[in-house]
Amino acid sequence: MKEQHDLWLPAGIGRRQLLLGAGTATVLVACGSDDSSSGATTPTTGATTAETTGATTADTTGATTAETTATTVAAAGQKGGTLRVGVVGSTNDLMDGQYIVARADQARMVTGWEPIANYDDDFNIAFNNSLAEEIEAKAPDLFVVRLKQGIEFHNAKTVGAEDLIYSFNRLIDPALGIAPALSEFLDANSFKALDDRTVEISLLKPSVAFLNGMADYGANIVPVDYARFDGDPTTQIGTGAFKLKSFTPGSESVHVRHENYWGTSFLDEVQIIDFSDQSALVNALTSGDIDVAIDIPYAQAGAIESNGDLVLLESAAGNWQTITMRVDVAPFDDVRVRQAMRLIVNREEMVQRVLSGHGRIGNDMYGVLDGSYPKDFAQREQDIDTAKQLLKDAGQENLEIELFAPDDTAGLPEYATAFAEQAKAAGINVTATVHDLSLIHISEPTRPY
């Protein structure tokens, strides 16, 4: 009997802000006069990864489109108007100022909440679009965060040191399971308020990545006693440019202007509208039912570019699409099996088939925008013979694998199918399964992978 093993293609959740980023240059997403063309901010999205990644294809496209004439959008530089944003979502959609599962959750998060720090265009830590005024790294295990002065939450409360401490404690709360890895570095005794907007953070052990973690899209500051959406929109309090008016999971959310926003905002309202799949999303865009669509299928990029009524927004980003292997169980606890998986992939074929040419070849390592990314790292190429030998040495010939992918992220279903076909050459039988996220119940606090 052949043994079957599972892999998971995680949804493409980004480290950087999606469509409606935070700060001063954010809410003018699709603006222009009624008789002139209008655009939208370019999304910069990535993907989650695990301890060991398999065949990786770096993606350079935001694949987001906007109508050239938005129906109710204000003229450039003038306040007013409504932006209708389309996403693939389901009744499993949630709203939490620090946690997401799917792309729709992320789009809603960035409308209302903002992180401690942010990245600039060169992927360096910055503070122009975030809540900290400065972060001082006094030692590898000691940081001091000073918040900007006078920033208000949606309920008019001023953001202070107690909110920052509460936000960190919520991230490491084992009952919520939001960021369990942080518990290796922080506990309830790690924080000391130095004044009403300054907090000293003592890590349990040194971390070279802690500063970067404070620029993560989920490292947002929420007010003391904040809790996840449970039916009452008035409880969803953040500092972002928009505050929640209503939210029906699987249908839509409505976000209205935060009048005391510390940055610059233009739109009166943002509607984030769910669609069951990418086909319905594209149909809504072309028919004028929405102004902006997130995650257009790569195969449709050419058709969109040729449509004079639409604008395709594409950016060279640090995205990657990855196959995640569970390294603590057989057969992926054997390094030879993991090496074989990486050698199976024809990466150039992946870029053409999965991304329709809108991408570049990856190399099993995330972080292409990071200053420490190795520029001299040898490019891994497809080598079926070596992959076969590694599998034979590991006693895993004729391996059977089930590869799961969610349906809410452009490219991932195609990625799973392409990998399954390429794996046949190495004698591996891969069953590619695409999950309809609307039919899956995510038990908290478990992650979807």
N, C-alpha and C positions, 0 to 999 in steps of 0.2 A: 504494500500500500504506500502510495506517495504521501508525503507529509505536506500540508498546506500552511503557508505563512502569510502574514498580512503586512502591508505597508500602508502608509497614509500620505496623500498629497495634501498638505495643509493649505487652507485658504490664503489668498494673497493679502495678508494684513500688513499695512505699512508702518515703518518706523517714523516716517515723516508725515506731515499733515496732508490730508486727502484733498478735498476740493475747496472747502471753506476754511482756510487756515486761520490761525489766530493773529491778532495784532492789527497794525495800522493799514496794511495793504491787503486786507482779506476779503471784505464783504462786497467789494465791487467785482462781482463774479461774472456777470453777463450783462454789462451795461452799455447803453448806447441809445440814441434817440430812436423814435419809432420808424424813421425813414432812413436810418443808416445801419450799418452792420454792427453787431455787438459780439463780444467774445466772452471768455470765461477764464478764470485763473487756471493754470495748468496744474493738474494733480501730481504729486510726487508720492507714489505708493511703493511699498515693498512687499515682503512676504515673511511670515514667521518661519523659523527654522528650529531644528532640534540639535542634539549634541553631535550627531553625525548626519551629514547630508549626502545624498546620492547624486544622481545625474542632475546637474544644475544648468539652467539656461538663463542668462541674465537678460532682463527685459528692459528696453529703453523707451517703451511707449507708455504714455498715460492713457492712450486710447479713450479719450473723453471727447464728446462732441457737444457743440452748442449751436442752436439755431442762429442764423445771421440776423434775424429780427425777432427779438423777444417781445412778447405781446404787452406785458405790463411792467417793463423794466425802465427805470428812470434814466434820463439823459446823463452822460458822463459828468461826474462831479456834483450832481444834484441828488438830494435825498428823496427817496420814495421808490415805490414799485415792489413787485413780488417776483421772486425767482422760483421756478418749479424745477426741482432736481429729481431725476429718476434713478433708482437703484434697484438691483435685484434683491428682494427681501421676502420674508415669510412671517407667519404668526409666531415664529420663534424669536423675532426681533426683540431686543431688549434695549433699555436705556440706563446707562450707568456712567457717571462722570469719570470713571477710572478703568472700565472694563468693557471689552467687546468680544463678540464671537464672530460676527460676519461683517461684510463690507458696509451694509446698511447701518449697523450699530456705530461704526467708525464715523460715517458721514454725519450722524446725529451728534456724536460726542463732540466733534470739533466746532459745532455751532455754539455750544454753550459752555465749554470748559477749556482751560488753557494750562499748559505745562509750566513747570518751574523755570526751565531754560528752553532754548530752541536752537536749531541749526541755521547757519547762514547758507548762502548759495554754494559755498565751497565746502559745506559740511563741517564747518568749525562751530564750536559752541558759541552762542550769542544770547543776548537778552532783550533784543529790540521787540520781539513778538511774544514775550513770555512774562511771567509774574515776578521773577527775581530781578533785583537791581544788580546784584553781583553774587558770585559764589567764590569763596576763598578756600583753596585746598591748602590747609595748613600742614597736613601730613597725609600719607596714603590712607590713613584711617581716621582722619579728622577734617571735617568740612564745616564752613560757616556760610549759611545762606541768609542774605539780606533781601527782603522783599521790597518792591517798589512802594512808595508812599501813596496812600489815599485811594487805592483801587477798591471798588465796591463790588460786592456780589449782587445778584439780581434782586435781592431783598433789601438792598441799601446798606447792609452790614459791611464794614471795612475789613478787608482781608488782613489777618494778623498772624502772629507766630503760632497761636493756638490752633489755627486752621491748618497750617503747614504740618504741625505735629500730628494732628488728627488724621490728615491725609496719608501720611506715611504709615501710621498705625493701622489704618484701614487696608492699605496695600498688603501688609504682612499678617493681617488677621487670618488665622487658619480656617476659621469658619466660613470666610468668604472665598478663599483660594484665589485671590486676584493675582498676586505676584509671589508665589511661594518661595522662589529662588532668593528673594530679598531677605528672607529670614536667616540666611546664612551670614548676613552682614549687619542686620538690624534687629533690635528687640525694643521692648517698651522703654528701656532705660537708656536708649541711644540718643535721646533728644533733650536739649536744654535751651529754654528760651532765655536769650540774653537781654532782650527788650521786646517791645510790642511788635516788632517786625524783623527780628533777627533770631536765628536758631542755630545752635551748635550741634553738629551731628557726629557722634563718635561711633565708628564702625566696629563690629566685633572682630573683624580682621581686615587687613588692607585690601583695597580694590582699585585697580587702575581704570575701571570702567564705570565707577559710580557717578562721576560727573556726566558722562554720556547718558546714563540711565535717567537723570533728571531732565533730559531733553526728549525723552520718549513720549509719544503721543498719549500714553496712558498715565504719565506722571503728573497728573493734573491736581490742582488744589481744590478741594471741596470744603464746604463749611463744616464746623463741628456738628455732629449728629446727622450728617447727610446719609441717606440710604437710597438704594436703587429704586427706580420707578415701579410703583405698585398701584397705579391707577390715578393718582392725584398729581397733575402736572405742576402744581405750586411747590411740590417738594424738590423739584429738579433745579437746584440753585447752583449756579456757577458764576464765572466772571466774564464769559464770552460775549460776543457781539449780539447774540440772540438768546432770548429766554423762551422756554417751552410754553406754548399755549394749549396744545392738545397732542395726543399720541395714541394711535390705534395700531398695535402691532399687526403687520401684514397688510396694512392699508396706507397710512400716511402719518406724518407728524407735521405740525405747524409751529414755526418759531418766529417770534416777533422781536423787533428791535429793542435792545437793552439801552434805554435812554441815557443812562449814566455810564455807558461804556467808556473805558479809559483810552481806547484807541479811536480810530476813525471808522465809522460804518455808514453805509448809504441806503441799503435796502430796508424797506419797512417790514418785509416778511419773507421768509424762506419756507417753502413747502418741500418736504422730502417724501417722495411718493414711491411706494413699493410696486414692483412688477414680478410676476411669477418666474419669468426666465428672461434671457437676453433677447430673444426674438420679440417678446412683448415690449421690452424696453426700447428696442430700435424702432418698432412700429409706432410707439407713442411719440418718439422724437420726430420721425419723418412726417407724422400727421399733425404735429404742432401741439400735442397735448402736454408736452413738457419742453423746457427751454434747454436743459443740460442733461446728458446721459453719462453716467459713470460706468466704465468698464465695457466699452463696445468690443464685440468679438473681433479679433485681429483679421479674420477672413473677410470682414465687411469694410475694412479700412479703405480699400480701393474704391468701393462703391460710394462711400461717404465723401471721399475726396472729390469725386466727380459730380457730386450733388451741389449745385450752386447755392442751395438754401441752407447748407450745413457747413460748419467749420470743424475740422479735425484738429484737436490740440494734442501735440505729441512732444514729449520731452525726453532727453537723455537722463535717465534716473538710475538709482541704485537698486532697482527691483531685482529679484531673482525668483525663479520658480524651481522648486526643489522636491525631491522625493526623500522623505524622512524614514530612516530605518531605526527600529527599536533595538538598541545595542545591548540591552540587558537580558535578552532572550534569544534562543537559537532560532534561526541560523545566523542572525546578524550580530551575535556576540563574537563571531569568528571574523577577524580582520580580513581573512582571505575572501570571504563571501562579500564583504563590503567593497573590497578592492575590485572584485569581479563585476559588481554592479556598476561601478564607475567606468569600467572599461567596455561595457556593453554599448554605451550610448554613442550614436553618431550625432555630434552636437550641431554641426552645420545643418544637417537634415532637420533637427529639432527646430532650429531658428526659422527655417523656411516653412516647415509644416505647421508648427504650433503658433508661431508669431507672424506668419506670412511675411517674413523678412524684416519685421519691425523689432529688431533686437540684436544682440551680440552674443557670442559664445561665452558661456560661463566656465568656471574651472573648479567647481566643488569647494569654493570658498566664498563666503559672503563678505560684504563690506568694501566693494570696489571704490566707494567714495571716501573711505577712511584713509587718512594720511599714512597709516602703517600697512596698508595693503601691499603685499610683496609684488613689486613690478617685474622681478626676474623669475617668478614662479613658472616653472615649465608647464606648457599647455598639455593637458591630458587628452589623448586621442583614442578613438575606438580601436580596440585590440581584442577581437573575438577569441583568437587562439589562446592568448594569455588568460582571458577570462575563463575559458573552458578548463584550462589546467588548474587554475586556482580553485575552481569549484570541485574538480576531481580530487585535489589534494585535501580539500575540506570535507570530502565525502558527501557533497551536495550536488552531485550530477542529477539531471532531470528534476530540478527543484520546481515546486509549484508555489506560486505567490498570488495573493489577491491584493490588488492595488486600488485603494479607495481615493476618490477625488470629489470635492464638493462642486456643486453646479453654479455657485454664485460668483466665481472669479474667471474672467476671460482667460482662455488658454489652458487651464488646468485639465478639463476633460480631454482636450486634444493631446495634451502632454501624456496623460495616462495611456491613451490608445496607442500613441506612437511608440512609447517605451515598451508596451506589450509586444508590438510587432518586431521591434529591434531585438528583444530578448530571445526570440525564437532561435536566432542564429547561434546562441550559446547554449541551447537546449533547455531553456527555462520557459515554463508555461505560466504566463501572467494573465490573470483574469482582471480586466480593468472594469471597475464598478464606479459609476458616477452617482453620487447621492443627491437626491432632492432635499435640500436643507429644510424645506417647509414640512417635510414628513418626519424629521428626526427630532426627537426630544433630547435636549442637552440637559443632563442632570447636573445641577450645581453642587460643588464648585468645580466639577471635572471639566477640563479643557476638551475641545472637540477632537484633539488628536492624542 
